[in-house]
């Protein structure tokens, strides 16, 4: 008799992406407004929005979207600005 296999064995684990989203939204808002209650609310809202955007998509989708749309500094342009670097 074969042992039962869990149903969600291939489901992507996005816990690190959710934690990163919450921390960035929480501390960013806390730095700007110094209001902890507002920061917690926006952290949960950002996590919920990211959950809805990346639902039924492969793991690491949030990092791919960040690479495409967010540019930090001018050292390496994002694919939105420079199309030849697009994945």
N, C-alpha and C positions, 0 to 999 in steps of 0.2 A: 504494500500500500504506500503510495507517494504522500509525502507530507504536503500540507496546504501552503500555497505561495501567497504572500500578502498582495492585496489588490493594487496598492499604490507603489509597487516596487520601482517603477520607472518614472514616477512623478518627480519633476525637478525640485530641488531643495533651494528655495530662495531666501532663507533666513538671513544670510549675511547681507543680501541686497536690501531687505526690509530694515535691518538694524542700521545700516549705513544711511539710508534715506531718512530714518527717524532722527539719527544723531545730527546729520547735517542740517535738517530743518529746525530741530530743537535749539541747537547751539547758535545757528545763524540768527534765528529770531530772538533768542535771549541776548545775544550781543547787540542787536539793533535796538530792541525796545526795552530790555531789562524787566520783562514781565513773564514770570514763570508759567502762569496759567495759560496765557496766549501761546507761549512756546510749546507747551504740551499739546494743546489743541491743534496747532499747525503741524506739529510732528506727526500726530495720528492722521491728520488729513492728507499729508504728503505720502505717508505710507499706504493709505487707502487708495489714493490716486495711482500710485505706482503699482499696486496690486491689480487694479482694473486695467491699466495700460499693458502690463506684462502677462495677463491671464492667457493661458493656453499658448504661450510662446516658449521657445527654448531657454534654458538657463543662461544667464549672463546677458539677457536682452537689455537690461537697464544700463550696463556698462557700454554696450554697443551704441545705444542711443546717446549716452553722455559723450562718447568719443565723437559721434557725428555732429552734435548740436552745440556742445559747450567747448569754448576755447579759452584756455588759461594762458595769458601772455601772448607773445608774438613769435615765440621760438618755433613752434610747429603748428601750422594752420590746420583747422579742422576740415573735414571733407565738404562741409557746407560752404566754406570759403574757397577751398582749392579742390576741385573735383577729381584731380588725378590721384589723390591719396585715398579715394573711396575704396572700401573693402568690397 
